[in-house]
Amino acid sequence: MLSYVIRRLAVAVPTLLAVALLCFLLVHLMPGDPAQAIAGEKATARDVEKVRKQFGLDRPLALQFVEYLRKAVLEGDLGRSWRTRQPVGSELRRTMPATIELATAAMLLATLIGVGAGVLAAVRRGRWWDQVTMIGALAGVSVPVFFLGMLLLMAFGRIFPGGGRTDPAALYELPTQFVLLDALLARRWDMLRDGLAHLVLPACALGTIPMAIIARMTRAALLEVLGKDFVRTARAKGLAEQVVVLRHALRNALIPVLTTVGLQFGSLLAGAVLTETVFGWPGIGSYVVDAIARRDVIALQGGILVIATVFVLINLTVDCLYAVADPRIRLG
């Protein structure tokens, strides 16, 4: 297992380097002059040139990339935002926990409901529950996230809060920037209820699409396993149907489901922009969109690099979970 993890990490390093290079080139090839954006519309040509030299924008792109990579990898310095003049690393540490909290809640909801619905649909194949599940999965994939978010706000906006992570009037201390974790550590049950109430609607909106995908994948994988010889043997031995499905069949069907969960979780971290915009959620998606709008190249590069790193680490974790779900993979 250790050698497998080391090999996967060795593959992840060039992947992250390629992502960093691609992001760097795309950002610098965007229309417009970053120096002009920093200096302002009313800045003179002399002011723009001064800004260009100050931020090293007058140097060749190759040297700029090498310097950026050196600071990011060796020093953990992602630079300073051109707009706020604050370190990008500290800004990401403030915004990333919000996105992680939202994506984790959405993924837990999607996994629990998606796997459960997929198992029931496979066991009751061809019956009304199977048809309802497949229709619901198709609807879940088809409805845009922003539209579903607005529907949830109109339908349940009076029951659950529809903006922010907590009540703006409440002054909570957030040492870790994770509302629920800080509430548990401080034993602030009022803060916990407030955080959960603000999390309900955005988590439901964000988790709908992965829930539908997981349900369809679970159903397909379980139907394939239920036709195997070892399942028929388990039934012939007189084992209860619940034991056959959950202990024998489902565990062997978890590999594609784990892959789907890992990919969807990474996608939620990177693609929560619309949900964060609709619900006023101060996460990394909103941060990246704001950096794009203001041509804040340093902030944009740092945000994308952090998202890519988290995505690669999630895929590595899922690969390691394969051996837990199916011991035969350890032999490979």
C-alpha positions as CSV (number, residue, x, y, z in Angstrom):
1,M,0.0,0.0,0.0
2,L,2.8,2.4,0.9
3,S,4.6,1.9,-2.4
4,Y,1.3,2.4,-4.2
5,V,0.7,5.7,-2.5
6,I,4.2,6.8,-3.3
7,R,3.7,6.0,-7.0
8,R,0.5,7.9,-7.0
9,L,2.2,10.9,-5.4
10,A,4.9,10.8,-8.0
11,V,2.3,11.0,-10.7
12,A,0.5,13.9,-8.9
13,V,3.6,16.1,-8.9
14,P,3.8,16.5,-12.7
15,T,0.1,16.9,-12.9
16,L,0.1,19.8,-10.5
17,L,3.1,21.4,-12.4
18,A,1.1,21.1,-15.6
19,V,-2.0,22.7,-14.0
20,A,0.1,25.5,-12.6
21,L,1.8,26.1,-16.0
22,L,-1.6,26.0,-17.9
23,C,-3.2,28.3,-15.4
24,F,-0.3,30.8,-15.6
25,L,-0.4,30.9,-19.4
26,L,-4.1,31.2,-19.6
27,V,-4.2,34.0,-17.1
28,H,-1.5,36.0,-18.8
29,L,-3.0,35.5,-22.2
30,M,-6.4,37.0,-21.1
31,P,-7.3,40.2,-23.0
32,G,-6.3,43.5,-21.4
33,D,-3.2,44.7,-19.6
34,P,-2.9,43.6,-15.9
35,A,-0.7,46.6,-15.1
36,Q,-3.4,48.9,-16.4
37,A,-6.0,47.1,-14.3
38,I,-3.9,47.5,-11.2
39,A,-3.0,51.1,-11.8
40,G,-6.6,52.1,-12.6
41,E,-8.4,53.5,-15.6
42,K,-7.2,57.1,-15.0
43,A,-3.6,56.1,-14.5
44,T,-1.0,57.7,-16.8
45,A,1.4,55.7,-19.0
46,R,4.2,56.4,-16.5
47,D,2.1,55.0,-13.6
48,V,1.3,51.9,-15.6
49,E,5.0,51.4,-16.4
50,K,5.8,51.8,-12.7
51,V,3.3,49.2,-11.7
52,R,4.6,46.8,-14.4
53,K,8.1,47.1,-13.0
54,Q,6.9,46.9,-9.4
55,F,5.1,43.6,-9.9
56,G,7.7,42.1,-12.3
57,L,5.3,42.1,-15.3
58,D,8.0,43.5,-17.5
59,R,10.1,40.3,-17.3
60,P,9.6,37.3,-19.7
61,L,6.8,35.0,-18.9
62,A,9.2,32.1,-18.3
63,L,11.0,33.9,-15.6
64,Q,7.7,35.0,-14.0
65,F,6.5,31.5,-13.9
66,V,9.7,30.1,-12.4
67,E,9.7,32.7,-9.7
68,Y,6.1,32.1,-8.9
69,L,6.6,28.4,-8.7
70,R,9.7,28.7,-6.6
71,K,7.8,30.8,-4.0
72,A,4.7,28.7,-4.1
73,V,6.5,25.3,-3.7
74,L,9.5,26.2,-1.5
75,E,8.1,29.0,0.6
76,G,4.4,28.4,0.4
77,D,4.0,32.0,-0.8
78,L,1.2,32.5,-3.3
79,G,1.9,36.2,-3.7
80,R,-0.1,39.2,-2.8
81,S,-3.5,40.1,-4.2
82,W,-3.2,43.2,-6.5
83,R,-6.6,44.4,-5.4
84,T,-6.5,44.0,-1.6
85,R,-2.7,44.0,-1.2
86,Q,-3.1,41.0,1.2
87,P,-1.3,37.6,1.0
88,V,-3.3,35.3,-1.2
89,G,-2.5,32.4,1.1
90,S,-4.2,34.1,4.1
91,E,-7.3,35.0,1.9
92,L,-7.6,31.4,0.7
93,R,-7.3,30.1,4.3
94,R,-10.3,32.4,5.1
95,T,-12.4,31.4,2.1
96,M,-11.5,27.7,1.5
97,P,-13.1,26.4,4.7
98,A,-16.4,27.8,3.7
99,T,-16.3,25.9,0.4
100,I,-15.0,22.7,2.0
101,E,-17.8,22.8,4.6
102,L,-20.5,23.4,1.9
103,A,-19.1,20.7,-0.4
104,T,-18.7,18.2,2.4
105,A,-22.3,18.7,3.6
106,A,-23.6,18.4,0.0
107,M,-21.5,15.3,-0.7
108,L,-22.6,13.5,2.5
109,L,-26.2,14.3,1.6
110,A,-25.7,13.1,-2.0
111,T,-23.9,9.9,-1.0
112,L,-26.3,8.8,1.7
113,I,-29.4,9.4,-0.4
114,G,-27.9,8.5,-3.7
115,V,-26.4,5.1,-2.6
116,G,-29.6,4.3,-0.7
117,A,-31.9,5.1,-3.6
118,G,-29.6,3.2,-6.0
119,V,-29.6,0.1,-3.8
120,L,-33.4,0.1,-3.5
121,A,-33.8,0.7,-7.3
122,A,-31.5,-2.2,-8.1
123,V,-33.2,-4.6,-5.6
124,R,-36.6,-3.6,-6.9
125,R,-35.7,-3.4,-10.5
126,G,-38.7,-2.8,-12.8
127,R,-41.0,-1.8,-10.0
128,W,-42.4,1.6,-9.2
129,W,-39.5,2.6,-6.9
130,D,-37.0,1.9,-9.6
131,Q,-38.9,4.0,-12.1
132,V,-39.3,6.9,-9.6
133,T,-35.6,6.8,-8.8
134,M,-34.5,6.9,-12.4
135,I,-36.9,9.8,-13.2
136,G,-35.7,11.7,-10.1
137,A,-32.1,11.1,-11.1
138,L,-32.8,12.4,-14.6
139,A,-34.5,15.5,-13.2
140,G,-31.7,16.0,-10.8
141,V,-29.1,16.1,-13.5
142,S,-31.2,18.3,-15.8
143,V,-32.2,21.1,-13.4
144,P,-29.5,23.9,-13.3
145,V,-28.1,24.5,-9.9
146,F,-28.8,28.3,-9.9
147,F,-32.4,27.6,-10.9
148,L,-32.9,25.0,-8.2
149,G,-31.3,27.3,-5.6
150,M,-33.8,30.1,-6.4
151,L,-36.6,27.6,-6.2
152,L,-35.4,26.5,-2.8
153,L,-35.2,30.1,-1.6
154,M,-38.7,30.8,-2.8
155,A,-40.1,27.6,-1.2
156,F,-38.2,27.4,2.0
157,G,-36.7,30.9,2.5
158,R,-39.0,31.6,5.4
159,I,-37.9,28.4,7.2
160,F,-34.2,28.4,6.6
161,P,-31.8,31.4,6.2
162,G,-30.9,32.0,2.6
163,G,-27.7,34.0,2.8
164,G,-24.3,33.8,4.4
165,R,-22.9,31.1,6.8
166,T,-24.2,32.5,10.1
167,D,-26.5,35.3,11.4
168,P,-24.8,38.6,10.6
169,A,-25.9,40.0,14.0
170,A,-24.1,37.2,15.8
171,L,-20.4,37.7,16.5
172,Y,-19.0,34.2,16.5
173,E,-15.3,33.4,16.9
174,L,-14.0,31.2,14.2
175,P,-10.5,30.0,15.0
176,T,-10.5,27.3,12.3
177,Q,-12.9,29.2,10.0
178,F,-15.2,26.0,10.0
179,V,-18.4,27.1,11.6
180,L,-19.7,23.7,12.6
181,L,-16.3,22.5,13.9
182,D,-15.7,25.7,15.9
183,A,-19.2,25.4,17.4
184,L,-18.5,21.8,18.5
185,L,-15.1,22.7,20.0
186,A,-16.6,25.7,21.9
187,R,-19.8,23.8,22.7
188,R,-21.8,26.6,21.3
189,W,-25.1,24.8,20.5
190,D,-26.8,28.0,19.4
191,M,-23.9,28.6,16.9
192,L,-24.2,25.0,15.7
193,R,-27.9,25.3,15.1
194,D,-27.3,28.6,13.3
195,G,-24.6,27.1,11.1
196,L,-26.7,24.1,10.2
197,A,-29.7,26.2,9.4
198,H,-27.7,28.3,6.9
199,L,-26.1,25.2,5.4
200,V,-29.4,23.3,4.6
201,L,-30.5,25.1,1.4
202,P,-27.1,25.6,-0.3
203,A,-26.1,22.0,0.5
204,C,-29.4,20.6,-1.0
205,A,-28.9,22.7,-4.1
206,L,-25.3,21.8,-4.6
207,G,-25.8,18.1,-3.8
208,T,-28.6,17.4,-6.2
209,I,-26.6,16.7,-9.3
210,P,-24.0,14.3,-7.6
211,M,-26.9,12.6,-5.8
212,A,-28.5,11.8,-9.1
213,I,-25.3,10.5,-10.6
214,I,-24.4,8.4,-7.6
215,A,-27.9,6.9,-7.6
216,R,-27.6,5.8,-11.2
217,M,-24.1,4.5,-10.8
218,T,-25.0,2.5,-7.7
219,R,-28.0,1.0,-9.4
220,A,-25.9,0.0,-12.5
221,A,-23.0,-1.4,-10.5
222,L,-25.2,-3.4,-8.1
223,L,-27.3,-4.9,-10.9
224,E,-24.1,-6.2,-12.5
225,V,-22.9,-7.7,-9.3
226,L,-26.2,-9.3,-8.4
227,G,-26.0,-11.5,-11.5
228,K,-22.6,-13.0,-10.4
229,D,-22.2,-16.6,-9.4
230,F,-21.1,-15.8,-5.8
231,V,-24.3,-14.0,-5.2
232,R,-26.4,-17.0,-6.3
233,T,-24.2,-19.2,-4.1
234,A,-24.8,-16.9,-1.1
235,R,-28.6,-17.1,-1.7
236,A,-28.4,-20.9,-2.1
237,K,-26.8,-21.1,1.3
238,G,-29.9,-19.6,2.8
239,L,-28.5,-16.2,3.7
240,A,-31.0,-13.4,4.3
241,E,-31.5,-11.2,1.2
242,Q,-30.4,-8.2,3.2
243,V,-27.1,-9.8,4.1
244,V,-26.6,-10.9,0.5
245,V,-27.2,-7.4,-0.9
246,L,-25.4,-5.3,1.7
247,R,-22.5,-7.5,2.8
248,H,-21.7,-9.4,-0.4
249,A,-23.0,-7.6,-3.4
250,L,-22.8,-3.9,-2.4
251,R,-19.2,-4.1,-1.2
252,N,-18.1,-5.6,-4.6
253,A,-20.1,-2.8,-6.4
254,L,-18.5,0.0,-4.5
255,I,-15.4,0.6,-6.8
256,P,-17.2,2.6,-9.5
257,V,-19.3,4.3,-6.8
258,L,-16.2,5.4,-4.9
259,T,-14.8,6.7,-8.2
260,T,-17.9,8.7,-8.8
261,V,-18.0,10.1,-5.3
262,G,-14.4,11.2,-5.5
263,L,-14.8,12.9,-8.8
264,Q,-18.0,14.6,-7.8
265,F,-16.5,15.8,-4.5
266,G,-13.6,17.4,-6.4
267,S,-16.1,18.9,-8.8
268,L,-18.1,20.4,-6.0
269,L,-15.0,22.1,-4.5
270,A,-14.2,23.6,-7.9
271,G,-17.7,24.2,-9.2
272,A,-19.6,25.7,-6.3
273,V,-19.5,29.1,-7.9
274,L,-23.2,29.3,-8.8
275,T,-24.4,28.0,-5.5
276,E,-22.1,30.4,-3.6
277,T,-23.4,33.3,-5.7
278,V,-27.1,32.5,-5.2
279,F,-26.8,32.0,-1.5
280,G,-24.2,34.6,-0.7
281,W,-21.7,31.9,0.5
282,P,-18.2,33.4,1.0
283,G,-16.2,30.6,-0.5
284,I,-13.3,30.1,-2.8
285,G,-15.7,30.0,-5.9
286,S,-16.8,33.6,-5.2
287,Y,-13.2,34.5,-4.5
288,V,-12.0,33.2,-7.9
289,V,-14.9,34.8,-9.8
290,D,-14.1,38.2,-8.1
291,A,-10.4,37.7,-9.1
292,I,-11.4,37.1,-12.7
293,A,-13.6,40.1,-12.8
294,R,-10.9,42.4,-11.4
295,R,-8.0,40.7,-13.4
296,D,-6.3,39.9,-10.1
297,V,-3.9,37.5,-11.7
298,I,-2.0,36.5,-8.5
299,A,-5.2,35.7,-6.6
300,L,-6.6,33.8,-9.6
301,Q,-3.5,31.7,-9.9
302,G,-3.4,30.9,-6.2
303,G,-7.1,29.9,-6.1
304,I,-6.9,27.6,-9.1
305,L,-3.6,26.0,-7.8
306,V,-5.2,25.3,-4.4
307,I,-8.4,23.8,-6.1
308,A,-6.3,21.6,-8.3
309,T,-4.2,20.4,-5.4
310,V,-7.3,19.5,-3.4
311,F,-8.7,17.7,-6.4
312,V,-5.6,15.6,-6.8
313,L,-5.5,14.7,-3.1
314,I,-9.1,13.6,-3.2
315,N,-8.5,11.3,-6.1
316,L,-5.5,9.9,-4.3
317,T,-7.6,9.2,-1.2
318,V,-10.3,7.5,-3.3
319,D,-7.6,5.3,-4.9
320,C,-6.5,4.2,-1.4
321,L,-10.1,3.5,-0.4
322,Y,-10.3,1.0,-3.3
323,A,-8.2,-1.5,-1.3
324,V,-10.5,-1.1,1.7
325,A,-13.6,-1.8,-0.4
326,D,-12.1,-4.6,-2.4
327,P,-9.1,-6.5,-0.8
328,R,-8.2,-8.1,-4.2
329,I,-6.8,-4.7,-5.3
330,R,-4.0,-5.0,-2.7
331,L,-2.6,-7.9,-4.6
332,G,-2.4,-5.8,-7.8
